[in-house]
Amino acid sequence: MTAPRLPVLSLLETRVLGVLCEKQHTVPDTYPLSLNALVAGCNQKTSRHPIIEASEAEVQAAIDSLRGPALVVESSGGRVTRYAHNMEKALRLPSQAVALLAVLMLRGPQTVGELRLNCERLHRFADISAADAFLQELAARPDAAMVVELPRQRGSREPRWAHLLSGAPAAETAAASPVAEPGAAVSMDGIAALETRVARLEAEVEGLKSLLGKLCAERGMPA
């Protein structure tokens, strides 16, 4: 039995799905997520591309839309309504494929190596070929492909992949990532270290902004 044909999803709808899948694995104690937690995850500044600022009403509208094709389900019980993704059942996909889709929805087009690294907390692929095999399956689905291999960028050694849940990627999206210098070789460990440094620096900048705001407020100065 093939999966039902899905409507073209908006950026916010794919962000909601990606966040739910991510948080299921990274914060299982608080999953399913409340609306407030889901809004915070959608507007997160790290591990997101593009960065967005969605309101609570906008996220709620995206949830309501995703409930139609059963991609998101509401959990019962408790005083706060909570939400969970239902991608494996709704799309009839294995958890490995869902992890790849989630990371593509959260971070945009990536190479197989980047996907394997960024999927680490959602699913640990044994090697790059294992991740590539699931991408090939998603691209070759007889009912509708869910990912596509983008044309290799000039100076790039590896092609990138993009999800198709929001339709074909725009030309500017396909060419958005910076191109590596010809001959430059960056190891997966190096990429991981750079991402860790960027995340730490972003957190430090946010802390400094908060401290500056407090100091300006104490002195009656504009921030």
Disulfide bonds with the S-S distance in Angstrom:
none
